[in-house]
Amino acid sequence: MQNGYIVRFKGSYRKEILEAYIFFELYEVRQLTHDWIQEYNSGRPHEGLGNATPLELSK
C-alpha cells in the first residue's frame, strides 16, 4: 500500500515542476525544486492539515 501523502507530493511535483519546465542544466532543476519545496512546506495549504499551511500550524 502506498502512502497517500507521498503519492500526492510526487504528483504535485511532477505536474508543477517536471512537466511545466524545460531544463537545460541540472542546477536549474535543483534551484526550482528548492524554491518549490520551500513554498510547498510553508506557504501552501494542505488537505491533511485541514487546509491550513504548515507555517500556520507551527505558530
C-alpha positions, 0 to 999 in steps of 0.5 A: 500500500502506498502512502497517500501523502507521498503519492500526492507530493510526487504528483504535485511535483511532477505536474508543477515542476517536471512537466511545466519546465524545460531544463537545460542544466541540472542546477536549474532543476535543483534551484526550482525544486528548492524554491518549490519545496520551500513554498510547498512546506510553508506557504501552501495549504494542505488537505491533511492539515485541514487546509491550513499551511504548515507555517500556520500550524507551527505558530 
